[in-house]
């Protein structure tokens, strides 16, 4: 905070002004127009921002030296000093309401330009407070305080958190365990209800898997041989077949089956190839054994195993498996929006490689067996390892398929809920759960607790007013609607005949800007840059000068309320009532008083003594202090201001003068004598307003009382009328309208003392 306005040299009206007054939290600075208030406001703004242009523009005309300013403030020593065209330090926690604030953030004269809306956009973005109207009446005298506080504490609970609930309904929401999970579940049910048609037509999870490899059966098949087949005979047949050429075994097997009758005794039977007698052939018996049923069966089994392997594990089988996994993944993604679902975490490319390796290894083993059917074979280790890896993948796939099949129960439940869900009811459930979470959040729970405590206190004390009032406005979830609401709150307090609507952000060529509507008589007038079309209502036509200043002041107060660092702020307000209507002055006084308890310091500059005295009144003496700017030749100086003295009315002074005279005579008693008649007149106007109206003289009033004596409308009795005549006759000696020599009228101290006593006695009846 500022602690001393030490020196102001060569700037504006200040030639070499100094002050040693220690500054309090509330500083009032009174000055007539043209004595330097605007200059002080510009200095404070420069101190806050570091912008020195305003000071350079106010370099005192004809001053030989450059401006020099010294202000003691927290954060020092050294004091904040402007010298050689720059500040040694700034006070960024100082905010200033003055003509510059209006010109930058609201309008220039009658026009709102894009630059104003850009500045207003920055002002709104800097307002981060969400305590809705909690502090508006914080310092107001607490008469019938329960109802008053209920409204404030109710307004402090953000409408955006309450939704459609009343403050009472919102605060009554009980805490709930697992609220985040409950909100998530409710939102999923709502989403399902909104997509009922899609959910109804979307299929459940279908089973899928990898075909099995019967390793035991294939291992047995590979190990089979023909023990009854003579190995020597087989070798002879194979050797002979080798001499014949390609497909020799097929040719020989077919020829063997063509031997007539197939008898074991082939003597006398013709050879199917050369028609010679087979009786002398030693190979026929070998052929019959080699191409017998057991051998053919073994070869057939091997061929069948190869075909079965190719059918189950080759062709489109891998692609079909990948499609089934992809379909399951897509359906899982769809259903996951409404319910937790098993993760489809299969790496189909890895599975495909494992599958191909196992398949190729088994096929190679079977082909080897087919080429040497009589030899018992064992599965190579690498082939067995490949099949083991494939079987592990097969197990993983089967497990996932099983989990998805189990998830179909949840899918069916989702379908049922979507078909029967009521969107409005589900939306209300979501809103209620979110309100419950907000109700018990760290920021809002204390506000609700304070509200409930105040409500209980009201019930205990039986306050005369109705239950807590509804929230002033509904607040949205972002800063612009909140700022709109806060501004409209202040416009309401200022009894403005308009409000704002549609405060939003929009992109313009120069960046982001705020736009809004002024609503008058329920008709919205858009505020846009430049000049509105001729012949149409616009900002410059629907708002008076007082309205525009009121809007600016509402913007300023709303920005303070949005500031989370308000407690550390120094707030400077320059002549806030210069263009305000009289019925808005009291609210301004109340809000300024209210700021004192919420900020580090409040500095008010004004040319209106009644306005400053009204702020001064009801403030703790330890918090307040006052200065005034007075003429010093053609310059101004800073000196202390006795506010209390200016708060005393002329009637109070006259009364004090008479009472003081009773205690001791003064060297000049003429002012005492002159005060007698005004004291009588003031008393009678208050005591008998119907009979002693404006412009009525004492003699007229006395004659009127004489006429009404003894009637139902009697004002004074005869004794009072007689006494009033005597007092009037004496006091008239000291006034120009009843005694041309009033200034030289002789005064007898004893006589004056008696009449003073009689006047005071008369006015105390």
ChimeraX attribute file (.defattr): number of C-alpha atoms within 10 A of each C-alpha:
attribute: neighborCount
match mode: 1-to-1
recipient: residues
	/A:1	21
	/A:2	23
	/A:3	17
	/A:4	18
	/A:5	20
	/A:6	19
	/A:7	19
	/A:8	24
	/A:9	20
	/A:10	23
	/A:11	27
	/A:12	25
	/A:13	27
	/A:14	26
	/A:15	21
	/A:16	17
	/A:17	21
	/A:18	18
	/A:19	16
	/A:20	13
	/A:21	16
	/A:22	13
	/A:23	22
	/A:24	21
	/A:25	20
	/A:26	29
	/A:27	22
	/A:28	26
	/A:29	24
	/A:30	26
	/A:31	21
	/A:32	15
	/A:33	12
	/A:34	14
	/A:35	23
	/A:36	24
	/A:37	24
	/A:38	20
	/A:39	18
	/A:40	21
	/A:41	24
	/A:42	24
	/A:43	21
	/A:44	22
	/A:45	26
	/A:46	23
	/A:47	27
	/A:48	18
	/A:49	14
	/A:50	18
	/A:51	16
	/A:52	17
	/A:53	12
	/A:54	14
	/A:55	27
	/A:56	15
	/A:57	11
	/A:58	16
	/A:59	20
	/A:60	20
	/A:61	11
	/A:62	7
	/A:63	13
	/A:64	9
	/A:65	12
	/A:66	16
	/A:67	24
	/A:68	21
	/A:69	23
	/A:70	19
	/A:71	20
	/A:72	20
	/A:73	18
	/A:74	13
	/A:75	13
	/A:76	9
	/A:77	8
	/A:78	13
	/A:79	20
	/A:80	22
	/A:81	19
	/A:82	24
	/A:83	13
	/A:84	11
	/A:85	13
	/A:86	19
	/A:87	18
	/A:88	14
	/A:89	16
	/A:90	21
	/A:91	21
	/A:92	14
	/A:93	17
	/A:94	23
	/A:95	22
	/A:96	20
	/A:97	21
	/A:98	22
	/A:99	18
	/A:100	16
	/A:101	20
	/A:102	21
	/A:103	17
	/A:104	17
	/A:105	22
	/A:106	25
	/A:107	23
	/A:108	14
	/A:109	11
	/A:110	16
	/A:111	19
	/A:112	23
	/A:113	18
	/A:114	22
	/A:115	19
	/A:116	24
	/A:117	26
	/A:118	24
	/A:119	19
	/A:120	23
	/A:121	22
	/A:122	15
	/A:123	19
	/A:124	24
	/A:125	17
	/A:126	15
	/A:127	21
	/A:128	18
	/A:129	18
	/A:130	21
	/A:131	22
	/A:132	28
	/A:133	26
	/A:134	18
	/A:135	19
	/A:136	24
	/A:137	18
	/A:138	19
	/A:139	18
	/A:140	15
	/A:141	10
	/A:142	11
	/A:143	8
	/A:144	12
	/A:145	14
	/A:146	23
	/A:147	20
	/A:148	17
	/A:149	21
	/A:150	24
	/A:151	23
	/A:152	23
	/A:153	27
	/A:154	28
	/A:155	25
	/A:156	24
	/A:157	29
	/A:158	25
	/A:159	23
	/A:160	17
	/A:161	21
	/A:162	22
	/A:163	18
	/A:164	15
	/A:165	15
	/A:166	15
	/A:167	26
	/A:168	17
	/A:169	10
	/A:170	21
	/A:171	23
	/A:172	13
	/A:173	17
	/A:174	11
	/A:175	12
	/A:176	12
	/A:177	9
	/A:178	9
	/A:179	14
	/A:180	13
	/A:181	10
	/A:182	16
	/A:183	19
	/A:184	15
	/A:185	16
	/A:186	20
	/A:187	20
	/A:188	21
	/A:189	25
	/A:190	25
	/A:191	17
	/A:192	25
	/A:193	25
	/A:194	16
	/A:195	13
	/A:196	20
	/A:197	13
	/A:198	14
	/A:199	22
	/A:200	14
	/A:201	9
	/A:202	14
	/A:203	12
	/A:204	20
	/A:205	22
	/A:206	15
	/A:207	16
	/A:208	20
	/A:209	18
	/A:210	20
	/A:211	15
	/A:212	13
	/A:213	19
	/A:214	10
	/A:215	15
	/A:216	9
	/A:217	11
	/A:218	18
	/A:219	18
	/A:220	13
	/A:221	20
	/A:222	24
	/A:223	16
	/A:224	16
	/A:225	18
	/A:226	15
	/A:227	8
	/A:228	8
	/A:229	17
	/A:230	12
	/A:231	14
	/A:232	10
	/A:233	17
	/A:234	17
	/A:235	13
	/A:236	15
	/A:237	21
	/A:238	16
	/A:239	11
	/A:240	15
	/A:241	17
	/A:242	13
	/A:243	9
	/A:244	13
	/A:245	9
	/A:246	10
	/A:247	10
	/A:248	16
	/A:249	19
	/A:250	12
	/A:251	12
	/A:252	18
	/A:253	16
	/A:254	13
	/A:255	14
	/A:256	21
	/A:257	15
	/A:258	13
	/A:259	18
	/A:260	12
	/A:261	10
	/A:262	12
	/A:263	9
	/A:264	9
	/A:265	12
	/A:266	19
	/A:267	12
	/A:268	11
	/A:269	17
	/A:270	15
	/A:271	19
	/A:272	16
	/A:273	11
	/A:274	8
	/A:275	9
	/A:276	13
	/A:277	14
	/A:278	19
	/A:279	14
	/A:280	11
	/A:281	12
	/A:282	9
	/A:283	13
	/A:284	19
	/A:285	14
	/A:286	19
	/A:287	21
	/A:288	17
	/A:289	17
	/A:290	25
	/A:291	20
	/A:292	15
	/A:293	11
	/A:294	15
	/A:295	17
	/A:296	14
	/A:297	11
	/A:298	20
	/A:299	18
	/A:300	14
	/A:301	14
	/A:302	22
	/A:303	16
	/A:304	13
	/A:305	19
	/A:306	19
	/A:307	14
	/A:308	12
	/A:309	20
	/A:310	15
	/A:311	12
	/A:312	16
	/A:313	20
	/A:314	16
	/A:315	10
	/A:316	11
	/A:317	15
	/A:318	20
	/A:319	12
	/A:320	12
	/A:321	18
	/A:322	19
	/A:323	14
	/A:324	17
	/A:325	24
	/A:326	15
	/A:327	14
	/A:328	22
	/A:329	18
	/A:330	13
	/A:331	17
	/A:332	22
	/A:333	16
	/A:334	15
	/A:335	23
	/A:336	15
	/A:337	14
	/A:338	23
	/A:339	19
	/A:340	14
	/A:341	20
	/A:342	16
	/A:343	14
	/A:344	18
	/A:345	11
	/A:346	16
	/A:347	11
	/A:348	18
	/A:349	10
	/A:350	11
	/A:351	21
	/A:352	17
	/A:353	13
	/A:354	20
	/A:355	25
	/A:356	18
	/A:357	19
	/A:358	24
	/A:359	22
	/A:360	19
	/A:361	19
	/A:362	25
	/A:363	18
	/A:364	15
	/A:365	20
	/A:366	25
	/A:367	16
	/A:368	15
	/A:369	24
	/A:370	19
	/A:371	11
	/A:372	13
	/A:373	23
	/A:374	20
	/A:375	15
	/A:376	15
	/A:377	19
	/A:378	15
	/A:379	18
	/A:380	12
	/A:381	9
	/A:382	12
	/A:383	19
	/A:384	16
	/A:385	14
	/A:386	20
	/A:387	25
	/A:388	16
	/A:389	17
	/A:390	24
	/A:391	20
	/A:392	13
	/A:393	22
	/A:394	18
	/A:395	14
	/A:396	16
	/A:397	22
	/A:398	16
	/A:399	13
	/A:400	21
	/A:401	21
	/A:402	16
	/A:403	17
	/A:404	24
	/A:405	17
	/A:406	14
	/A:407	20
	/A:408	17
	/A:409	12
	/A:410	18
	/A:411	24
	/A:412	15
	/A:413	13
	/A:414	23
	/A:415	22
	/A:416	16
	/A:417	16
	/A:418	24
	/A:419	17
	/A:420	11
	/A:421	18
	/A:422	15
	/A:423	16
	/A:424	11
	/A:425	11
	/A:426	18
	/A:427	16
	/A:428	16
	/A:429	18
	/A:430	21
	/A:431	20
	/A:432	19
	/A:433	21
	/A:434	18
	/A:435	21
	/A:436	22
	/A:437	22
	/A:438	20
	/A:439	26
	/A:440	19
	/A:441	12
	/A:442	9
	/A:443	13
	/A:444	19
	/A:445	16
	/A:446	14
	/A:447	22
	/A:448	22
	/A:449	15
	/A:450	17
	/A:451	25
	/A:452	19
	/A:453	13
	/A:454	22
	/A:455	21
	/A:456	13
	/A:457	13
	/A:458	22
	/A:459	12
	/A:460	9
	/A:461	10
	/A:462	10
	/A:463	15
	/A:464	10
	/A:465	12
	/A:466	8
	/A:467	15
	/A:468	21
	/A:469	18
	/A:470	14
	/A:471	21
	/A:472	19
	/A:473	18
	/A:474	19
	/A:475	24
	/A:476	17
	/A:477	12
	/A:478	11
	/A:479	20
	/A:480	20
	/A:481	18
	/A:482	28
	/A:483	28
	/A:484	23
	/A:485	24
	/A:486	27
	/A:487	24
	/A:488	23
	/A:489	21
	/A:490	25
	/A:491	23
	/A:492	16
	/A:493	16
	/A:494	22
	/A:495	14
	/A:496	18
	/A:497	12
	/A:498	19
	/A:499	21
	/A:500	19
	/A:501	17
	/A:502	16
	/A:503	20
	/A:504	16
	/A:505	17
	/A:506	13
	/A:507	10
	/A:508	12
	/A:509	7
	/A:510	9
	/A:511	11
	/A:512	17
	/A:513	20
	/A:514	26
	/A:515	21
	/A:516	18
	/A:517	18
	/A:518	21
	/A:519	17
	/A:520	15
	/A:521	9
	/A:522	9
	/A:523	10
	/A:524	18
	/A:525	18
	/A:526	18
	/A:527	21
	/A:528	19
	/A:529	15
	/A:530	10
	/A:531	14
	/A:532	17
	/A:533	8
	/A:534	7
	/A:535	6
	/A:536	8
	/A:537	14
	/A:538	21
	/A:539	20
	/A:540	17
	/A:541	11
	/A:542	14
	/A:543	19
	/A:544	13
	/A:545	15
	/A:546	16
	/A:547	19
	/A:548	21
	/A:549	23
	/A:550	25
	/A:551	24
	/A:552	24
	/A:553	26
	/A:554	22
	/A:555	27
	/A:556	23
	/A:557	20
	/A:558	26
	/A:559	22
	/A:560	25
	/A:561	26
	/A:562	24
	/A:563	18
	/A:564	15
	/A:565	15
	/A:566	21
	/A:567	16
	/A:568	14
	/A:569	22
	/A:570	25
	/A:571	24
	/A:572	21
	/A:573	20
	/A:574	21
	/A:575	22
	/A:576	22
	/A:577	21
	/A:578	13
	/A:579	14
	/A:580	19
	/A:581	16
	/A:582	9
	/A:583	11
	/A:584	17
	/A:585	17
	/A:586	16
	/A:587	16
	/A:588	22
	/A:589	19
	/A:590	18
	/A:591	21
	/A:592	22
	/A:593	24
	/A:594	19
	/A:595	26
	/A:596	23
	/A:597	17
	/A:598	20
	/A:599	19
	/A:600	20
	/A:601	24
	/A:602	27
	/A:603	23
	/A:604	22
	/A:605	25
	/A:606	23
	/A:607	21
	/A:608	15
	/A:609	17
	/A:610	13
	/A:611	17
	/A:612	21
	/A:613	18
	/A:614	16
	/A:615	22
	/A:616	23
	/A:617	15
	/A:618	12
	/A:619	14
	/A:620	9
	/A:621	11
	/A:622	9
	/A:623	15
	/A:624	18
	/A:625	21
	/A:626	22
	/A:627	20
	/A:628	23
	/A:629	25
	/A:630	16
	/A:631	17
	/A:632	14
	/A:633	7
	/A:634	9
	/A:635	19
	/A:636	21
	/A:637	20
	/A:638	26
	/A:639	17
	/A:640	15
	/A:641	16
	/A:642	12
	/A:643	20
	/A:644	10
	/A:645	10
	/A:646	12
	/A:647	16
	/A:648	11
	/A:649	10
	/A:650	13
	/A:651	14
	/A:652	11
	/A:653	14
	/A:654	18
	/A:655	18
	/A:656	13
	/A:657	17
	/A:658	22
	/A:659	15
	/A:660	13
	/A:661	17
	/A:662	14
	/A:663	8
	/A:664	9
	/A:665	13
	/A:666	12
	/A:667	6
	/A:668	9
	/A:669	17
	/A:670	17
	/A:671	13
	/A:672	22
	/A:673	23
	/A:674	18
	/A:675	21
	/A:676	26
	/A:677	21
	/A:678	16
	/A:679	20
	/A:680	19
	/A:681	18
	/A:682	13
	/A:683	17
	/A:684	17
	/A:685	16
	/A:686	11
	/A:687	13
	/A:688	13
	/A:689	11
	/A:690	10
	/A:691	16
	/A:692	22
	/A:693	13
	/A:694	9
	/A:695	7
	/A:696	12
	/A:697	11
	/A:698	20
	/A:699	13
	/A:700	13
	/A:701	20
	/A:702	20
	/A:703	13
	/A:704	16
	/A:705	21
	/A:706	17
	/A:707	12
	/A:708	14
	/A:709	16
	/A:710	13
	/A:711	8
	/A:712	7
	/A:713	10
	/A:714	13
	/A:715	21
	/A:716	18
	/A:717	13
	/A:718	13
	/A:719	9
	/A:720	14
	/A:721	18
	/A:722	14
	/A:723	14
	/A:724	21
	/A:725	15
	/A:726	13
	/A:727	19
	/A:728	19
	/A:729	15
	/A:730	16
	/A:731	21
	/A:732	18
	/A:733	22
	/A:734	26
	/A:735	17
	/A:736	11
	/A:737	10
	/A:738	12
	/A:739	13
	/A:740	12
	/A:741	13
	/A:742	16
	/A:743	13
	/A:744	11
	/A:745	13
	/A:746	11
	/A:747	14
	/A:748	9
	/A:749	13
	/A:750	10
	/A:751	10
	/A:752	20
	/A:753	19
	/A:754	11
	/A:755	18
	/A:756	22
	/A:757	14
	/A:758	17
	/A:759	21
	/A:760	16
	/A:761	10
	/A:762	15
	/A:763	14
	/A:764	8
	/A:765	6
